[in-house]
């Protein structure tokens, strides 16, 4: 016996003639109807002569109306070649591979089913009828959509982490203050920046540096005590320590955890004497916080020319360095038109403070982001300036499993566009807002049934499809019209 025939026999029941020989036609029909979600009985030409539905939900889809129709007439255009391939299979083959086939439904949403075809020989040996067993793929499609949504969320989180790591590496390497990262002890240095290498000597490197060997006895004891206090209480005071070559510096430490392992960030500062460490001034602490703030900060003169910016502003404006922003007008990157900065400056001169001013930030490389600006006028002393806090208002991933859609502007925000856009553009955007809100309301009332929504709105289905694409509302819950090819998420 050939391996192919042996494999075929292994798949079949060995005692089928004894178990099923006494079954009547009704019992066999009941057995077939429970073996799959849908069973089609086809004649030699592929016409559906009978069918059995195993799920009540499929009855509501109108599957029972397929009797008397050719199987090809009940499927979508892209699924017709698959049906033809199943019908043309070798008569000696007992069962074909499972194929994904879509059926168009009256509500506009395709019904996905997986079919396997079994050819039944007649008494004369020629194939007379075939039985198509179908499995409902809708639960799998829902799980696929959830998986895609979760994958997109994970990819966004991954790239945010990559960008944060890149910023950390850049700041760590360019920092003028010597910094070391200890892996829980003085003799385990995992990271060291160039400033610390210059302070500790040429032999200092990222791998193999033992800081304990470079400290004298009293300093080593003081450093261990400092780390012990930090480990137990979470805070410690800087200490004055000395290297074996006689060089002195102040050491301040903070702790954090990485992969459940305690790490220490050690900052070094050379001192000219053994004087007690000075506490940083309030202004220094405030500027350090502003420099490392996640929101973009910009300080300008009274005319809006940039004096200084923080790193978040550099990233948002897509600049190579903060020096490239100095001396430039803020509206080089700010606002949809030249009016926004003038409005901000006028309000700052009149009131001294502006809160939550909505506008847009344009990057040097063409990226645009919706932002909110809060600003203040600093008029004390001789150095008068303006301070701007710019917060990016990015979209967040919706908790719904459907692909998120950007919400339209509210009607109250339309008045804020006066002075930034021409009147005809404001009217057009207001009209689009009303259309989009009405379409969304109709889809919600009909459970995303496009045919019913079009009837409710007094539109043809084709007009509704055009508006859905125009407003970018075609997502996982509102499927587009069938194309000539298949979706990449559908199995072949």
C-alpha positions in Angstrom: 0.0 0.0 0.0 1.4 3.4 -1.0 2.1 6.0 1.8 -0.6 8.3 0.4 -3.3 5.6 0.7 -2.0 4.5 4.1 -2.3 8.1 5.3 -5.8 8.3 3.9 -6.9 5.1 5.7 -5.4 6.4 8.9 -7.7 9.4 8.8 -10.9 7.3 8.2 -13.0 5.4 10.7 -12.1 1.7 10.7 -15.5 0.4 11.7 -17.7 2.8 9.8 -19.6 0.0 8.0 -20.6 -1.6 11.4 -21.4 1.7 13.2 -23.4 3.6 10.5 -24.8 0.8 8.4 -28.1 0.7 10.2 -28.6 4.5 10.2 -31.6 5.9 8.4 -31.6 8.9 6.1 -33.0 11.2 8.9 -30.3 10.1 11.3 -27.6 10.7 8.8 -29.0 14.1 8.0 -29.0 15.0 11.7 -25.4 13.8 12.0 -24.3 15.9 9.1 -26.1 19.1 10.4 -24.3 18.8 13.8 -20.9 18.1 12.2 -20.5 21.7 11.1 -22.0 25.2 11.4 -23.4 24.9 7.9 -23.7 21.9 5.5 -24.4 22.3 1.7 -25.4 19.3 -0.5 -24.3 20.0 -4.1 -25.1 18.1 -7.3 -22.6 17.3 -10.0 -22.9 20.9 -11.5 -22.4 22.6 -8.1 -26.0 23.6 -7.5 -27.1 23.6 -3.9 -29.9 21.0 -3.7 -30.2 21.0 0.1 -28.5 22.5 3.2 -28.5 22.2 7.0 -27.8 25.0 9.4 -26.1 24.2 12.7 -26.3 27.8 14.1 -29.4 29.8 14.7 -27.5 33.0 13.9 -26.9 31.8 10.3 -30.6 31.4 9.8 -31.0 35.1 10.5 -28.5 35.8 7.7 -30.8 34.1 5.1 -28.6 31.1 4.3 -31.8 29.0 3.8 -32.5 31.0 0.6 -29.5 29.4 -1.2 -31.4 26.3 -2.1 -31.6 25.9 -5.9 -28.8 28.4 -6.6 -25.4 27.6 -7.9 -22.8 27.7 -5.2 -20.7 30.4 -7.1 -23.8 32.7 -7.1 -23.8 32.9 -3.3 -20.2 34.1 -2.7 -18.3 37.3 -3.3 -16.3 38.1 -6.4 -12.9 37.3 -4.9 -14.2 34.0 -3.5 -15.6 32.6 -6.8 -12.2 31.2 -8.0 -11.9 29.3 -4.7 -15.4 27.7 -5.2 -14.5 26.7 -8.8 -11.3 25.1 -7.5 -13.2 23.1 -4.9 -15.8 21.9 -7.4 -13.0 20.8 -9.9 -11.2 18.7 -7.3 -10.2 15.1 -8.0 -13.2 12.8 -7.6 -11.0 10.3 -5.8 -10.0 12.8 -3.1 -12.1 12.3 0.0 -11.9 15.8 1.4 -10.4 19.1 0.1 -8.3 21.5 2.2 -10.2 24.1 4.2 -10.7 27.3 2.2 -11.8 30.8 3.3 -14.9 31.9 1.4 -17.0 35.0 1.9 -20.7 35.4 1.3 -22.3 38.8 0.8 -25.1 39.6 3.3 -28.0 42.0 3.0 -26.6 44.2 5.8 -23.4 44.9 3.8 -21.1 42.9 6.0 -19.6 39.7 4.4 -20.1 36.4 6.1 -16.7 34.5 6.4 -16.9 30.7 6.3 -14.2 28.0 6.0 -15.3 25.2 3.6 -14.1 21.6 3.0 -15.7 19.6 0.2 -16.3 15.9 0.3 -17.3 14.0 -2.9 -19.8 11.2 -2.5 -19.6 8.4 -5.2 -22.8 7.1 -6.7 -23.7 3.4 -7.1 -22.2 3.4 -10.5 -18.9 4.9 -9.3 -19.3 8.4 -10.9 -19.6 11.3 -8.5 -23.2 12.3 -8.1 -23.3 14.6 -5.0 -20.8 16.5 -2.9 -21.1 17.7 0.7 -19.6 21.0 1.7 -18.9 21.5 5.4 -18.5 25.1 6.7 -17.1 26.6 9.9 -18.1 30.1 11.0 -15.0 32.3 11.0 -16.5 35.4 12.6 -15.1 34.7 16.1 -11.7 34.2 14.6 -12.0 37.5 12.6 -12.9 39.3 15.9 -9.9 37.8 17.6 -7.7 38.8 14.6 -8.9 42.4 14.9 -8.2 42.5 18.6 -4.7 41.1 17.9 -4.0 43.7 15.3 -5.1 46.5 17.6 -3.0 45.1 20.5 0.0 44.7 18.1 -0.3 48.4 16.9 -0.4 49.5 20.6 2.7 47.4 21.4 4.5 48.9 18.4 3.7 52.4 19.4 4.9 51.7 23.0 8.1 50.1 21.6 9.0 53.1 19.5 8.3 55.5 22.4 10.7 53.4 24.5 13.3 53.5 21.7 13.0 57.2 21.4 13.3 57.7 25.2 16.4 55.4 25.2 17.9 57.5 22.4 17.4 60.7 24.3 18.8 59.2 27.4 21.9 58.0 25.6 22.4 61.4 24.0 22.0 63.3 27.2 24.2 60.8 29.1 27.1 61.1 26.6 26.9 64.9 26.2 26.4 65.8 29.9 29.2 67.9 31.3 28.7 66.5 34.7 30.6 63.2 35.4 28.0 60.4 35.8 28.4 56.7 36.6 25.8 54.0 36.9 26.6 51.3 39.5 25.1 47.8 39.4 24.3 47.8 43.1 27.9 48.1 44.4 31.0 50.3 44.0 32.9 47.6 42.2 30.3 47.0 39.5 30.2 50.0 37.2 27.9 49.3 34.2 27.9 52.8 32.5 30.3 55.7 32.6 30.0 58.9 30.5 32.9 60.7 28.8 33.0 63.4 31.5 33.5 60.8 34.2 36.2 59.1 32.1 38.1 62.3 31.9 37.8 62.8 35.7 38.9 59.3 36.6 41.7 58.9 34.0 42.3 57.1 30.8 42.0 53.7 32.3 38.4 54.2 33.2 36.1 52.6 30.8 32.5 51.3 30.6 33.6 47.7 31.3 36.0 46.7 34.0 36.1 49.8 36.1 36.2 49.2 39.9 35.5 52.5 41.6 36.4 51.0 45.0 40.0 50.5 44.0 40.4 54.2 43.1 39.2 55.6 46.5 41.3 55.9 49.6 40.3 54.2 52.8 38.2 56.9 54.5 36.5 57.9 51.2 35.6 54.2 50.5 34.0 53.9 53.9 32.1 57.1 53.4 30.9 56.0 50.0 29.7 52.7 51.3 27.8 54.4 54.1 26.2 56.8 51.7 25.0 53.9 49.5 23.7 52.0 52.5 21.7 55.0 53.7 20.3 55.4 50.2 19.4 51.7 50.0 17.6 51.7 53.3 16.0 55.2 53.4 15.8 56.1 49.8 17.8 59.4 50.2 21.2 60.5 51.3 23.4 63.6 51.5 26.4 64.1 49.1 29.8 63.2 50.6 33.3 64.5 49.9 35.6 61.8 48.8 39.2 61.6 47.6 40.9 59.5 44.9 44.2 57.7 45.6 46.0 60.3 43.4 44.8 63.0 45.8 42.0 64.5 43.6 38.8 65.4 45.5 35.3 65.5 44.4 31.7 65.6 45.7 29.6 62.5 45.2 25.8 62.5 45.1 23.8 59.3 44.4 20.2 58.3 43.6 18.7 54.9 43.1 16.4 53.2 40.6 15.4 49.7 39.6 16.0 48.0 36.3 14.8 44.4 35.7 14.2 44.0 39.4 17.8 44.9 40.1 18.8 47.9 42.2 21.0 50.5 40.4 22.7 53.6 41.6 23.2 56.8 39.6 26.4 58.5 40.9 27.1 62.1 40.1 30.6 63.5 40.6 31.6 67.2 41.0 35.2 68.4 41.6 35.7 70.7 44.6 38.5 73.1 45.3 38.3 72.6 49.1 36.9 70.4 51.8 34.0 72.8 52.3 30.7 71.2 53.0 28.6 70.6 49.9 26.4 73.5 49.0 22.8 72.9 48.4 21.7 73.9 44.8 19.7 77.1 44.7 16.0 77.1 44.0 16.6 78.7 40.6 19.1 76.0 39.6 16.7 73.3 40.6 13.8 75.0 38.8 15.9 75.3 35.6 17.0 71.7 35.8 13.4 70.6 36.1 12.4 72.8 33.1 15.3 71.5 31.0 14.2 67.8 31.6 10.4 68.5 31.5 8.4 66.4 29.0 6.6 69.5 27.8 8.3 71.9 25.3 9.4 75.1 27.0 10.6 78.3 25.2 11.8 81.6 26.6 11.5 84.6 24.2 11.9 88.4 24.3 8.9 90.6 24.1 8.8 90.4 20.3 8.7 86.6 20.3 12.3 85.9 19.4 13.6 82.8 21.0 16.2 83.2 23.8 16.4 79.6 24.9 14.4 76.3 24.7 14.5 72.9 26.4 15.2 69.5 24.8 11.5 68.7 24.4 11.1 71.8 22.2 14.0 70.7 20.1 12.4 67.3 19.6 9.0 68.7 18.8 10.4 71.3 16.3 12.6 68.6 14.8 15.8 70.6 15.3 19.3 69.2 15.6 20.2 71.4 18.6 18.8 74.1 20.8 21.2 76.7 19.3 19.4 76.5 15.9 16.2 78.0 17.6 17.9 81.0 19.2 17.2 84.3 17.5 14.3 82.9 15.5 10.7 84.1 15.8 8.5 81.6 17.6 5.9 81.5 14.8 8.6 79.8 12.6 7.3 76.6 14.1 4.1 77.8 15.9 0.6 78.3 14.5 -1.4 77.5 11.5 -0.9 81.1 10.2 1.0 84.2 11.2 -1.9 85.3 13.3 -1.4 82.9 16.3 1.8 84.5 17.7 0.3 88.0 17.3 -2.8 86.9 19.3 -0.6 85.4 22.0 1.7 88.5 22.3 -1.4 90.8 22.4 -3.0 88.8 25.2 0.3 88.6 27.1 0.7 92.4 27.0 -2.9 93.0 28.1 -3.3 90.2 30.7 0.1 88.8 31.4 -1.1 85.2 31.2 -2.5 83.0 28.5 -3.9 79.5 29.3 -4.7 76.5 27.0 -4.4 78.3 23.7 -5.0 75.6 21.0 -2.8 75.8 17.9 -0.4 73.7 15.8 3.4 73.0 16.0 5.2 72.5 12.7 8.5 70.6 12.6 11.5 71.4 10.4 11.0 68.1 8.6 7.3 68.6 7.9 5.7 66.9 10.9 2.7 68.7 12.5 1.2 68.3 15.9 -1.8 69.7 17.7 -0.6 71.5 20.8 -1.9 73.6 23.7 0.0 76.7 24.9 0.1 78.4 28.2 2.3 81.5 28.4 3.3 84.1 31.0 4.9 87.5 30.7 7.9 88.1 33.1 8.3 91.8 33.7 10.3 91.9 36.9 13.8 93.4 36.8 15.7 94.5 33.8 15.5 91.2 31.8 11.9 91.1 30.6 10.8 88.0 28.7 8.0 85.7 27.8 7.7 82.0 28.8 5.8 79.5 26.7 4.7 76.0 27.8 3.8 73.8 24.8 2.0 70.5 25.4 1.4 68.1 22.5 -2.2 66.7 22.5 -1.6 63.4 20.8 -4.4 60.9 20.1 -4.7 58.0 22.5 -5.5 54.4 21.7 -9.2 53.7 22.2 -10.2 50.9 24.6 -12.7 49.7 22.0 -11.4 46.8 19.9 -12.4 48.7 16.7 -9.7 50.8 15.1 -9.7 54.3 16.7 -11.0 57.3 14.8 -10.0 60.9 15.5 -12.9 62.8 17.0 -14.1 65.8 15.1 -13.9 69.4 16.4 -16.7 70.4 18.8 -18.9 73.2 17.8 -17.5 75.4 20.7 -14.0 75.1 19.1 -15.1 76.5 15.8 -15.2 80.1 17.1 -11.5 79.7 18.0 -10.6 79.4 14.4 -11.6 83.0 13.7 -8.4 84.8 12.7 -6.6 81.6 11.9 -8.5 80.4 8.8 -10.6 82.1 6.1 -14.4 82.2 6.7 -15.1 79.9 3.8 -12.8 77.3 5.3 -14.5 77.6 8.7 -17.9 77.2 7.1 -16.7 74.1 5.1 -15.3 72.6 8.3 -18.5 73.3 10.2 -20.5 71.6 7.5 -18.2 68.6 7.5 -18.5 68.4 11.3 -22.4 68.3 11.1 -22.3 65.6 8.4 -19.8 63.5 10.3 -21.7 63.7 13.6 -25.0 62.7 11.9 -23.3 59.7 10.1 -21.8 58.5 13.4 -25.1 58.9 15.2 -26.9 56.9 12.5 -24.2 54.1 12.6 -24.4 53.9 16.4 -28.3 53.7 16.3 -28.2 50.9 13.7 -25.3 49.0 15.2 -22.9 49.9 12.3 -25.5 48.6 9.7 -24.6 50.8 6.7 -27.7 49.9 4.7 -30.0 50.9 7.5 -27.9 54.0 8.3 -28.1 55.2 4.6 -31.9 54.7 4.7 -32.1 56.6 8.0 -30.1 59.5 6.6 -32.0 59.6 3.3 -28.8 58.7 1.3 -28.0 56.0 -1.2 -25.6 53.3 0.0 -23.0 54.5 -2.6 -23.3 58.1 -1.3 -22.8 56.9 2.3 -19.7 54.9 1.2 -18.2 58.0 -0.4 -18.8 60.0 2.8 -17.3 57.3 5.0 -14.1 57.3 3.0 -14.1 61.1 2.9 -14.2 61.3 6.7 -11.8 58.4 7.2 -14.5 56.4 9.0 -13.8 53.0 7.3 -12.3 50.9 10.1 -12.5 47.5 11.6 -16.1 47.9 12.6 -17.2 49.4 9.3 -15.8 47.3 6.5 -15.2 48.9 3.0 -16.8 47.7 -0.2 -15.4 44.4 -1.5 -12.4 44.9 -3.8 -11.0 42.6 -6.5 -8.5 41.1 -4.0 -8.7 39.7 -0.5 -7.7 41.3 2.8 -4.3 40.4 4.0 -5.7 39.3 7.3 -7.9 36.7 5.7 -6.5 33.2 5.4 -6.1 31.7 2.0 
